Amino acid sequence: MTNERTLPQARIDLDEGMAFVAHLPIANPMLAEQQITQFLDTLLANPPSTEVFFRLLEQLRAPVAFVTEASAKIYHGRPLPLNKVEDRAFAQVVEVWKKMAQAYALCASREELTADNPQYRQLAATLYHRCIRYAGEIILEHFHARRALPANAWLDLHSYYASAEEWGLASEPVSDTLDQANSVTHCMASYVAVLLTDCASPYSQSMRDLSLMRRWAVRWSALVMVQGMVEGENPPRFAVNFLKDRGLYPFDAKRSGLQTRCLETSRLEVQMKHTVEQLRLHVPPAQLGLGNETPGHVIKLLERLLRPWRMAEAARRFRRFAALGTVKLAAGFEKMYACINELEFAQPDTGATYSRKSFDRVFTFRERVEPEAGLQVAKVTEVNAEDWSVVNHSANGFRLTSPGDGERLLHEQLIAIKPHDGDQYLLAIVTWLLQENASHVLEAGVMTLPGVPSWVGVRQVLDGSNGGEQFQPAFALPGLPAIKEEPSLVLPKGMYQASRSLEVVTADGKYWRARMLHVLDPGADFDRVSYQAV
């Protein structure tokens, strides 16, 4: 069968199915996904024998992994809400994962696949593992796309693992050639990997960190045991219930039962601490199977994961309060600049190219040479900021919602907000994002930066001169000794260069230079840096 031929509605035999898989147009992921979905629909409608069904699904796994990874690049790391093309790519990837889980589940439901049939025990364990793997992929893909989970996503995953556990197959070794970290694994490890990723606040992680978390969760999942409640032992902090459509949740003894399980993570905790010690002894992360990452970043992420992965409760720094009202929100340096000051940014007269002699004269005498050469601004007739609803707030942040038909936001993006109970704009960072599936409502958690921002223009100083570069809009934040915050500049991404100097101009025409020191807050479109005035 070639990829131009239509799949028959009758039952597919082994040779016909193998030929179809071999000719999938994987160079065109979207088309390949459509054909894979049609192929799976045919298998589900007219399932072949158990052996043929299993072999066809196993043959399909590699091309499915390839095309879904290629399609996911269309929407991974994109601003939310996703546009129509990105949303369609996401829906198609999830549909493929869903069909794969359903097909393996149908194959596993055959009468001959029972725990008391030794001939099929290994096959049954493999089928349940694949069900868990693809049900987990649905959940993990929603994390990557920052989308809310669909109804029953967790119930499907729980039911597959519960079936494997019921038949005594949870720890039965199975082979998984697509798992680069563990070529031999089992149902419990695959189940644990999803639970670990979920409990580490996936919607607040960068794409880089989320990918690392998922990789490490798979790598170390065999160190974790899923076990029932044991009388006389200290109750766990978190548990999972096979009858609840959710992952790990704070344990409630009054609501626990036969379907309640907890994770025993002491071995994982020892492994993580040992890994951090090795990294501090300058063992490269790649040598430890942690990826080609910088040791400092890996250590920081591991220390952040240690609390949730050892099932410890998080201590909230600031108490949250429910609130009603709206905030004004703007994104993008030009728009934020205009909202904060009701003024548009424009180049000062001295933003033109100068000779070294002219620059030295301007820098030496400043406004006495060109008193009118301050930062040029124009009054904004209408500030284009959006209204976002406040769900709750704390001393340093807000949880906000929007209908999802306005500003597209990135994780770790800089925004300006005017609080519902304030009259000044503050700078804030988007710390987590979540898009609802049906309504496309966008939820965001934002953390405000310390201090009231003032607006400035900045440009790099190269070789002791301005190099003819234009000024760019930026912000200055004051030092706050009471909370140990030093003065800082909030710069567009790409401007920071350690120990290099910036020329800074304020609205009243004052010019000064700042030597950039350290990045205090890196973001998607900005860097907040400490500086030394020179």
Disulfide bonds with the S-S distance in Angstrom:
none
